[in-house]
Amino acid sequence: MKIVLFYHSLVSDWNHGNAHFLRGILAELMHRGHEVKVFEPRGGWSRENLVSLYGEEPIRQFHRTFPDMQSTEYTLDALDLERELQGASLVIVHEWNDPELVRKIGSHRKLNPGYKLLFHDTHHRSLTEPEKMRQFDLSGYDGVLAYGEVIKEIYLSRGWIQRAWTWHEAADVRIFHPIEGVEKTGDLIWIGNWGDEERTQELYEYLLKPVRNLSLKAMVHGVRYPESALRNLEEAGIEYGGWLPNYMVPEVFARFRLTVHIPRKPYAKALKGIPTIRPFEALACGIPLVSSPWEDSEGLFTSGEDFLMASNEKQMESHIKEVLNDKSLAESLSRHGRLTILKRHTCGHRVDELLKIYRQMGIESAFSSEEGPSPIQPNKNEEVK
């Protein structure tokens, strides 16, 4: 079928983690023979920042790495929805889009019921900045894809939408897999952005202090690191590697003995059950993982088997030391974590879930009620075959 996707960017992952998942879903849909078209706004902040810092070469390298993946840049004034949505069966609009685009596509859907229209939310703004999310007119949408149960419940409880489904991110195992035969040249690697003071204290407690106290050989990759953060990395003895294209992450993981996951405050404190995409990708690569606290309320993983969870700074240091000194523990975490991804959390699983949601919407559309149909959701622990 024809699927049309409106996302912030396919070609740039500068401070834009959703590009990781988008690429994996796109690859899986194309592999299954679907016709997929991706639109991204001209002048989007992720691509503009990437090009301003590194020139056009990262864009060319993306196309060399993913020759089958193409996106169409658009401007709101020139976008012809009648033409672009002709023959579409499913349209998905991501929440990092202009509210006017969201409104226009919703209005088009009201006049053209031949396709299903979903809004995709992969951020914490519904909780932390609800006034911004209220700008989105979802009246013409069939439902919301929320990347966590708690986000889904926010949309439903606040009456922003009638139907919503939990649709977690996942690993693209075509890209994220172990790379054998690579010499380990470092102890600990962390890949993540410094950001907007959403985890500054956590980074000190769960990354900088353990590395310094254990005298580890460590490296950090990411963007938006202020001078103060760079000084603190240097004082802790951590090398800063700057921006790293996401498709090169497996090669970097292969050179280190473990990685850590340090979620931002909204995910650790309020948005339970949402790990973001980084741990999915790390576990898919088979690198042992130690995490700072977050509540896996949806049972995505098995703490202690897929990864180790530290409840405080001292335990983080202890867990890191255990993994580095116990080869059998490291191998067990590597094996078990990757197996969990392959069984439950690949982009293939997520496409199965998406197509199941699409079928459910088709069945539900045959019925009517004043309040609208209730959403049918896949069991959160269900392994989609």
Buried (B, 14 or more C-beta within 10 A) or exposed (E): BBBBBBBBBBBBBBBBBBBBBBBBBBBBBBEEEBEBBBBBBEEBBBBBBBBEEBEEEBBEBBEEEBEEBEBEEBEEEEBEBEEBBEEBBBBBBBBBBEBEBBBBBBBBBEEBEEBBBBBBBBBBBBBBEEEEBEEBBBEBBBBBBBBBBBBBBBBBEEEBBBBBBBBBBBBBBBBBBBEEEBEEEBBBBBBBBBBEEBBBEBBBBBBBBBBBBBEBBBBBBBBEBEEEBBEBBEEBBBEEEEBBBBBEBBEBBBBBBBBBBBBBBBBBEEBBBBBBBBBBBBBBBBBBBBBBBBEBBBEBBEEEBBBBBBEEBEBBBBBBBBBBEEEEBBEBBBBBBBBBBBEBBBBBBBBBBBBBBBEBBEEBEEEEEEEEBEBBBBEEEEEBE
